Amino acid sequence: MLLLATTAACATGIRTGQAPEASPGSAQPKGNLVRDGYAGRFRVAATVLQNKEHGPQICLSVALSLPPQCGGPDVAGWSWDGLKHESAVSTTWGEYLITGTFDGHTFTLTEPPKVNDGQYSSPGPSPDFTSPCPAPAGGWRPVDPARATDDALQAVNARVNNDPDFAGLWIDQKVTSTVQTPRNDPTKLVLNVRFTKDLARHEADIRTIWGGALCVSKALHTLAELTSIQSALSDGSETSYSSIDIISGTVHIGVFLATQARQRELDSQYGPGLVILVGALEPID
């Protein structure tokens, strides 16, 4: 059975996905960057929770206990009256789409909150799994079907993760209407592996193990470098999540409010586009 990495922060699992109709790396997260001097309204999909320790607060990360636990900016103008919610042990909470202004400390409602029915979600990474290599003559197919197996995939994964040039690994699945269970057939996928140098040598090494379709491509930064940046930026109290997108070779940092000023600082420190701020608050004016 193939390993399925469930988040972009997973360094050792095999990322899998159906390739969209787009160019490699073209799908970028909507960062919700707030322009300098912005004084308008924001929209956010989030949990609002109130307990005996604090009034209604916006929570982006919630401890899934009963009752749940979380904290964040206070919400001014909030009322639970007539609003669908849950309650337990002096705690009241729910998932909502809320609109208002934010002064850096308090979110002030400018219209009644709405129960979030899943039609709106906070921004986040949206990777494009398309193989960056041109398709070979005759299309993507195994060169040795006998070695296009789950065991071979896992062996490649173990081999490359120990290489200092390694930058990421994922699977591009060419799903068609005639393929009902593509994840169970390694002969119907393209294994993508990225390194920062010596591509020909790495491809030859992988070919001693893997007989399926293969795309070896170049990256600017190793996975170890991206992981180091992620670790350095995850210590901040304002960070709600962090992840690595091995396909685009970027680090994503989730924050409540993402400003252009902070993005410029990160671009100056790490290089333009390497670290991408993703704000929960969406400016709508």
DAVEN-V726192 format. One line per field, one symbol per residue. ss: DSSP state (H for helix, E for strand, - for the rest). phi: phi as a letter, one per 20 degrees, with the letter a starting at -180 (. if undefined). psi: psi as a letter, one per 20 degrees, with the letter a starting at -180 (. if undefined). A space follows every 10 residues. Layout:
ss = ???
phi = ???
psi = ???
This chain:
ss = ---------- ----EEEE-- ---------- ---E------ -EEEEEEEEE E--EEEEEE- --E-----E- ---EEE---- -----EEE-- EEEEEEEEEE EE---EEEE- ---EE----- ---------- ---------- ----HHH--H HHHHHHHHHH -----EEEEE EEE------- -HHH-HHHEE EEEEE---HH HHHHHHH--- --EEEEEE-- --HHHHHHHH HHH-----EE EEEEE----E EEEEE---EH HHHHHHHHHH ----EEEEE- -EE--
phi = .ffdeecfef edfefcaeff ebfgmfedff elfefgmfce eccbdaedcc cfebfgcece ccfedcffca brffdenebe fmdfbdball ccbadcdccr dcdoccedfd bffcffenfc cffagcfdef ffffffgnnf bfebgfddcf ffgfffgfff feefefcqbb dddeecfede cffecffdcd edcdcealff ffffffffdd defbcdcece cffffffffg ffeeeffeee abbddffemc dddecfcddf fffffffffd ognfddfcef fdfcd
psi = pqpopiriio hiropqqppr nrqpjhoqqo ikppqpjpka rqqqorpppp aihrapqpph pppmaorrpr raqqoqjqpi pjpprqqplk pprrpqoqpa qpjigppppi qqqqpojihp qqqrqnqojp piqqprpirp qqhnhhjmrg hhghggghgh ijpiipiqpr poonpriioh mhijniikrp pppqrirlgg ghghghiigp jaqpoprqqh qrhhghhggg ghiiiqiiph rqrpoigilr ppoprgooqh ghhhghhhgi qpigpopoqh popj.
